[in-house]
Amino acid sequence: STPSTPPGAQTQMRSLLLCKSQSCGLIGSLVLKRGFTHQDTGLHYDRYLREVIDFLEKDQHFREKLHNTDMEDIKQGKLAKELDFVSHHVRTKLDELKRQEVSRLRALIKAKQDIEGGKDMMMDHQALLKQFEYLNHNNPHTFEVEDLDRLIKSATNDLENYDKERHEEFKRYEMMKEHERREHLKTLDEDGRKKEEEHHEELKKKHADHPKVNHPGSQDQLKEVWEEADGLDPEDFDPKTFFSLHDTNGDGYFDEQELESLFTKELEKVYDPANEEDDMVEMEEERLRMREHVMNEVDTNKDRLVSLDEFLIATKKKEFLEPESWETLEQNQAYTEEEMREFEEHLAREEKDLNQKTLDLQKQKEELERQQEQLNAQKLELQQVGGL
């Protein structure tokens, strides 16, 4: 790499720290490069994270250390210790950023407590203090090595857990969809339920009736992209050229967004927004499954990026040349019947609690109205006595 080109370690750190949501890879490799600073990681401390990294990258010493530090050392906090050697100007700006961030979070806690009206203040306070985990709030004035170490570790943990959280959200979505369908069936007569069930099964069959989906990351799948998206002869397929064509930011890596874009043709075989039977939320879950699978197979150093070397090695494996068939979501139900039962029990408890709260509020309202009537009667009585 030349001095003006972000080195591999720098690109990896950005991708690790700035990778979230469906645009995970786009953020990872493009955020903080010119013209892409508007992308949002989704973290509640997104702006603070960006500004800290932005100022650190302006320090020559820190840039050089970043260039020579591998990802494991970054994760373990060794890079954070280099903060002691950055310029006074950068340290001053970091101190200012931290003071602003502490003020923002304290205002957030106060607003939360004001909304609660003082109820369970200690519990709320302790819960909200968890939002400080990415900085040392006991020292609100200066940005120290511990702050950078906390920021790196918090962002790493938050972002690496994102896919798991997304799977859980999808599972809840699917269970809620099924719950609402079952509840709707309860409102119908026997004939109506029969017709609704038949329609439901018909939609499932229509959705499952699609062309074969190639195994994500396989030779067949990539050749299809090469031919249909790139307009090239499949007989001329060349992995190195393919990598160059789809490394859209030219940083020498496939990030997660670049990988996900390779699956569009496969997803279009299964999902069409114009079809009643096709759910676009399920399409994004399928995209996530495909990306995770390829990353697990190809990303051997687990830095959430696929280098050219990793890609070329993968193209020589049996999994690439002779892949197993790919099972789509309709062949892999997101939840078990036991999970569905627990979900519906949870919903029933929530509804019961809500009804009880509604009942309690109604009683409080009636009691207040009764007290008001008593006050009005006493006021009228006093007025009558005063008029005698």
N, C-alpha and C positions, 0 to 999 in steps of 0.2 A: 504494500500500500504506500502511496505517496502521502506526505504530511497533510495535504488538503483533502484526502479521502478518509472517511471514517473507517478505522481499522476494524477487523473482525470482532475483537473483544468489545469495542465500543458499540457496534451494531447489536451484539448479543445482549449487552446490558440494557440497551434501550428496549429491545424486544422483550426481555424478561420483565422489566419494570413497567413498560408501557404497553401491555398487551391485554386487552379485555373486550368483551362483548362480541357480537358477530363480526365486527371489524378488527378483531384481535390482531391479525398480522399487519394490517394496514397501519394501525397505531404503532405496532412494534417497530416497524422499519422506517416509517415516514414521519411520524410525529417528531417535532423538534428539528426537522429538516425544513429548509425554506419552503414556505407556501402551504405547510400542512399543520401549522401550530394550532389550528382550530379543532382538531380531533380530540375527543374526550375519552379518557380511559374508563370513566364511570365510577372511579373511586371518589369518595367524598372529599379527599384531600388532593384531587387531581391537579388543581392550579398550583398548589404549594409544591407538589412533586416536580412539576414541569419547571417552575421557576428556580428551584434548587439545582436541578440538573443543568439548566441553561447557564446559570452563573458558574457552576463548577467547570463546565466545558470551556469557559472563557479563560480559565487559568492554564497556562502552558504546562506547568509541572504536573497538575492533575491529569491533563490529557495524556501526557507521556506515560504516567503510571497506569492509567486505564488501558493504554495500548499494550502494556507488558503484563497485565494481570489477567489470569484466566478466570472462567466463570465460577469455579468452586471457591477461589480465593475471594471473589467479590461477594458471594453468598455468605461466606464465613466471616465477613467484616474486615478483612485485611485491607481492602481499598479504603475503608472509612478512616483508617489511621493516617492516611495521606492528607487528611484535612488540615493537620497541623502545619503543613508546608505550603498551603496555598497563599496567595497574596493578601495583604491587609485589606485591600479594596474589596476583594471577593468575600472575605470573612465579615466585613462590615455589612455588606449587602445581605448575607445570609442571616446575620443577627437581626437585621430589620425585618426580613421575611418571617423569621420565627416569631418575633414579637407580634406581628400582624396576625399570624396564624393562631397564636395562643389567644389573642383578643377575640378573634372570630369564634373560636370554639367556646370560650367562656360566655360570650353573648348567646351562643346556641344553647348552652346549658341553662342560662338564666331564662331564656324564652321558653324552654321546655318546662321549667319549674313554674313559671308564671301561668302557662296554659293549664298545668295540673292543679293550680290553685293551692300549692303547698302540700297536697296529698302525696304520701309515700315519697317525700322529698329525698330521703337518704337513699332509697332504692333507685330512684331515677338518677340521682347524682352519681352513684356508683356505676350504673349502666352507661351513662353518658361519658364518664371518665375513660371508658374503654376506647372512645374515639381519639384519645390522646396517645394511644400506644405507639404511634409512628414518630413521636417526639417526646423529649423529657420535659414535662410540664412543671416539674419541681424547680427547674431553672428556666423561667420564661424570657430571659433577657438575651442570652447568647447562644449561638449555634455551635455545638461542640461535636466531637467525634462520636459520642453516643447518639446524637441526633441523626447523623448520617447513617450510622449502623442501624438504628431503629427504622429509619425511612426505607432503607434497602430491604431489610428483613420483612417489614410489614407489607410493603408493596409486593415482594416476592410471594409471600404467603397468601395474600388476598387474591392475587391474580392467578396463581397456580391452582387455587381452589375453585376458580370461577367455573370451569367446565363441569365440575361435580355439582355445583349449585344449579347450573343451568339444566342438567339432567333431572335434578329433583323438581325444579319448577315445571319442566315438561311433564313429568310423571303426575304432578298435582293437576296440571291442565287436563291431561287425559282422563284422570279419575273424575274431575269435576264435570267434564263433558259427558261421561257415562252416567254419572249421578243425575244430571239434569235430564238425560234421556229417560232414565228409569222413572224419575219423578213425573215426567210428562206422560209416560205410559199409564201411570196410576190414575190419571184424570180421564182416561178414555174408557169407553165400554169395550166389551170383548171383541166385537167386530173391528172397532177402531184400533185396538191394540194389535190385532192380527195383521191389519193392513200396514201399520207402522213398522212392525217387526219385519215384514216382507220387504218393505221399502229399504229398511236399514241393511238387510242382508244383500239386497240388490246393489246398493251403493258400495258395499264392501267388495263384492265380486267385480264391479266395474273398476274400482281403484286397483285391485290386484291384477287386472288384465292389462299388462303393459309389456313393452319389449324387454328383453333380457338386460339386466343392469350389470355392467362389467365390474369386476372386482376393483375397488379404488386403488390407484397407484400401480396397477398391473400394466403389462405391455399392451394388452388389448385396449384398456381404457385410455392410455396416453396416446396410442396410435389413432384412436377415434378423434381425440382433440386435435392431433396433428393434421388429420385429414379434413375434418369438418370445420374446425375453428381457425386453423392456420392455413387451410387451403393447399396443403402439401401432399405429395404422393406417399401413401403409407409404405410403399416399398423402399422409400428413401429415409425412413425414420432413423434419426440419429439422436441418442439420449443427450449428448453434450449440446447439440444445437437446440433441442427441445428445452433444455434448462435455460439457455440464454434467452430464448424467445419468451419464456414465461417468468423469468426473473425480472419483473416489470420495473423495479427501481434500480436494477443493475448493481446491487450490493454484494452479489456472490452467494446469496442464500435464498431459499424458498422460505418465506415467513408463512404464518398461518393463513393470512388472507390470500396470499398468492396460491397456496395449496387449495384452499376452498374454491377458488375461482376455476380450478381445473375440473371440478365435479359438476359444473353447471349442466353440461350435456347429459350426464347420467340422471341428474335430478329432473330434467325436463321430460325424460321418458316416463316418469312416475307421477309428476305433479303438474297440473295446469290450473292456474287461478280461475279459469272460466268454468271449471267442472265442479259440480256440487260435491262429488265424492272425494275431492282432493283438498286436503287441509294444509295451508301454507305454513302453519306453525310446525306441523309434522315434517314438512320439507326442510326447515332449518335444523330440526333435530337430526334428520338424516344427514344433512351436510356436516354437522358436528361429528356424528359417528364416523363418517368417512374420513374426515380430517384427523380425528384421534387415531383411527386405525393406521393410517399412513405414517403419522408421526411415531407411533409405537414401533412400527416395522423399520423405519428408515432413520429416524433421529437417534443415532446410537449414543451420542454424548449427552442427550436429554437437555439441550439448551433451548428447546422450542424453536429451533431453526433447522433447516435441511441444507447442508453445504453441498457444493458440487461433488465433492469426493464421496459424501454419504449417498448422494443420489446415484452416482455411477456404480458404486459398489452394490446398491440395491438392485440395479437393472441386470445384474449377473446372477441373481438368486433364483431359485426355483419358484418362489412365491411370485416373482415378477413375470417369469416366462410361462409357468403353468399354474395359475392361481386357482384356488377353490372358488365355488360359486359364492356370490354375495347375497346374504339374506337381508332383505329390506325390512322396514319397520313393521309392515303388516304381518311378517313372520316372527316378529319379536315383540310381544306385548309388553308395554312399559311397566306394567304392575301385575301383581298376583291378586287372586281373589281375596286372600287374607289381608293384603294391603288395602284393597278396595273396601273390605268390611270395616277395617280400622278407620279408614278415611271417613266413611259414612257415619260411624259412631262418633267421630270427632265433630263432624258437622252437626249431628243431632245434639251433642253437648253444647256446642256453641249457640245453637238456636234456642235451646232450653235456657241457657244463661242470659241470652239477649231478651227472651220473653220475661224472665224473672226481673231483669233490670227495668224493662218497660213497665211491668206491673208495680215495682217499687216506686218508680218515678210517678206513675199515675196516683199511687197512694199518697206520695209526698205532695203532689199537686192538690189532691182533694183535701189533705190536712191543712195546707196553706190557705185554700179557699175557705175552709171552715173557720180558721183563725181570723181571716180577713173579715168574714161575716160577723164574728164576735166583736172585733174591733169597731166595725161600722155601727153595730148595735149599741156598743158602749159610747161611741161618739155621739150618736143620735140621742141617747139617754142624757148625756152631759149637756148637750145643746138644749134639750127640753127643760132640764133643771135650771139651766142658766137663764132661760127665757121667762121663768116664773117671777 
